[in-house]
Amino acid sequence: MKKANNKYHLSTPIGTALIEGNENGIEKISILSEAPQPLIQDQELLEAGQQLESYFKGELQEFTFPIQPQGTDFQQRVWKALLTIPYGKTMSYLELSKQLGDPKAIRAVASANGKNPLWIIVPCHRVIGSDGSLTGYAGGLWRKKWLLEHESPAKQQSLF
């Protein structure tokens, strides 16, 4: 019998994250535009929340909790490819399409990227335009910019 999905809220520097999953793994992480309602918490969600907190503090670059994003076979392939983009690096939609074996599938790859249900964990924010521009991000381009700057190895240090 499958355990009912549970939800967990996490306050982040770029808004409130909603983490959803069950005993098999985290299925979805999204950003909320409204104030959240109180939710039931379980150990899997707490672990995901703790790892995200560590990520936002700059202490964690790779997530280790089990994930279970729901999508088509093609979307799953794209999301798996996204997981290969290292922390602090970016890849263009064209490069991602080539990595998947079909440079002409760029629009389908972009569409699957936009349907990624695991915000930050499956790092769709690391995919940019071929010209280096920030293009498309379901959470808003300002969040994509923030995430890329957060992961940048060339962060500016405060002198004071």
Disulfide bonds with the S-S distance in Angstrom:
none
